[in-house]
Structure formats: structure tokens, C-alpha cells
Amino acid sequence: MVRRTQTQRKHAALKLGGVGVLAVVLLGAGLTLASAADGAGAQTANCPTVRDKLSGVPAAAVAGVEQELANLDKQIQEANARLAEQAANPQGGANFIQNAILGPLASKRVAALDRIGINISRVGGQRPDLSSLATCGLNAAGVSSQLNGSTGGLGDTGNAGNGNQGGAGNGNAGAAGAQTVNCPTVRNRLSGVPAAAVAGVEQELANLDNEIADANARLAQQAANPQGGANFIQNAILGPLASKRVAVLDRIGINIQRAGGQRPDLNSLATCTLNAPGVPSAVNGNAGTGNAGNGNAGNGNAGNGNAGNAGNGNTGAGSGVAQRVNCPGVRDRLPAVPAQAAAEVQRELANLDTQIAEANARLAQLAVRPEGGPNFVQNAIVGPLKDKRVAVLNRIATAIGRVDGNRPADLVNLAPCSVS
């Protein structure tokens, strides 16, 4: 019988201990890998809904409150996009999501909730205490965020919305199509606008188009998830739209009058009706250069229509003096847009039109008060416009790809604009 020495026994114990430690390490690694595999996919933000906490909102505050509810949903969508990026390309330490995504989201929500309270109290309503609704947590991967929706009369519990998918959704609501708003165009009713008023007028025309885009987005959501009574569209969409248009048309007149021009009577252009499903809304375009802009039409899939008869008017200001940007249209280059992405795509198309309007306003100011050298327009206006368009076009592609997995990669080719 072989007798082991004490030294041999120690070596054997160390070997066994090493195997045990290695087994623990491997087991731990295996659990870590399994956990990572189980958690594949992106988490989403879990935020308290706000719409169902509101009741008795004064009619005069409804439009402003609806806008802020839409802002809250947009903030959630942006946070979910960042969480999806973090899932695909992890960065930062253990607290990255809290510090870089959830913390800033809470700060944005505090501001939006405060504005909701201000909207209500300003018209004599009881200001609600919404501060407890600012903080968001995280859903498990694949669980949709609960949104406030864009319809459902304030004061009802309504539907919280269908959620914002952290991953892709494959449903297609709105198969019946959505109506669009039919608003009188304003650009072609203006003539002889003083050069000093052009920038302000262009900005207000862009505001009118943004309002149409917002209304069409709400109509698309109403088509997908109908709620309210027979007068809901009139009371919750067309009525508030008319009120907003009155304010903008008034500011256009003030801009012209302040610069020494004759104030036009635009009051009759405030009221909008409805187009049949699939008929694009006519918009004011972005400067009368033949650029139709991206329009505000939608057919329930937000992106197959043309912009309508847009951009063929002329403000009559700076003709032959002020240059205009010439940007590729985007709407007609989009694939079929899923209904779940329709509202977001509509907003981003409106953002593109606003960017063009702002660039044209700067060019109009430059025609009146020249500054900079020969490269000023390229470096200070056209170059920054391209950068802004790249960001918006990427958001459009992300919105589409998030729903159907078919992200259009070539949209960024439409970012550069020229000047004519």
C-alpha cells in the first residue's frame, strides 16, 4: 500500500481546490451568458400614464394639454430608442441607464407635467398635482411602454394607447385609412410682403403646416383606435386646429403691418374640414420655389401620398433678391409606412419643412442685410441645414425600422440641399 506524504496530500488538495474554483468560475460565466441570452432585446421605459389622471379639463385648455400629452409620449419613444441602442451597443457602467436615460427623462417629464398644470390653471381650472408621475422605471425586454394616446376625451380614462414597442410590431392598424384635414392654403393669398416681414411670415406659414401635420397624426390615430362620440373629431381636432390657425394668421398680419405693409384679411382661412381617406392635405410649402415640401397628408400609413398642391405660391417678397433652398422631397421616397410609425413620421416630415422654412428665412434676412464672405451661405445656412436633415432622416428611418424591421438606409442621401 502506498502511503502519501503530507506534502503529496497538500498538492492533491490544491489540485482539487483548483478544479473547484475553475468549476465555480465556469459556472458563473455560464450563468452570466445565460442571463445575457435570456435578456436579449431592449428594455423599455415604464412611465405612469397621465391622461387617466386628468379630469374636468376646461375646454380652453384641451389643445395645450393634448400637446403636452403628445410630448410625454414622444419623450418615452426617444428614451426607448436610446434603450434599444444601449441593448445593441452597451456602454457605460452599471448606472448608465439611470444617469443617461431615465434621469433626463424624469427631468423632461417634470417640465411637461408642469406645463399641463399651467395650461389648466391659466383658464380657471383646478391645477392637478402631477409631480408623482415624473419618475419612470424599466419594463422587461419586449414589454411595450404604456402611452397616453392621442385621443380619448380628457377626463375619461380612455385608452392608454397601444404602447411604444421596444422591438418591432407587426400589426397594421388603420387599414380602413385615415381622413386628413382640408385647410385653405395661405401662401397663395399673400402678395407684396415687405422684405423685412418675410422671415416672420415664413415661420408662421411653417407653423400652419406643423399644425396640419399634428392634426393629421391625430386623425390617423383616431382611425386606428376610434373613440369619443359623433362630434369627437370636430370638438377635439378641428375646433382646436381652427383656434390655433386664428392665432397664426393674426401673427402673419401683424408681421406684415409692422413692416409697413397692408395687413391682409386672412380670417376666412382659419376653418378646416375633412378630406376623404387617402386624400393629401394641401400645405403652404416652404418658399414658392417649386419645392412642395413634405406635405402633411397620410392615408393611415403616413407616407404614400404626395404633398398636394403645395409650394406653388409666392409671398411676393424678395423676388429676384432672396435665394431659396432647394431640398429633395422625402415623402415620395418613403416605403409604405406602418400605421404604428405614422404619427412619428408625420412629425419628422413637418420638422424637415420647418428646417427649410428657417433656412429660407435666414436667406431672406441675408438679402436685406448681407453679411459674411462668399462662403457664408454654405457654411452658416446650407451646411447646418444638411446636418439637421441627416438627424431627422435617421429618426424617420428608425421609426419605420423599429416597427417592421425594414429600415430604409438610403434616406440620408436626401439630406443635401442646394440654393437657387
Summary of the structure (lengths in Angstrom):
residues: 420
radius of gyration: 27.2
end to end distance: 101.7
largest distance: 118.3
contacts: 1403
relative contact order: 0.10
helix: 54%
strand: 3%
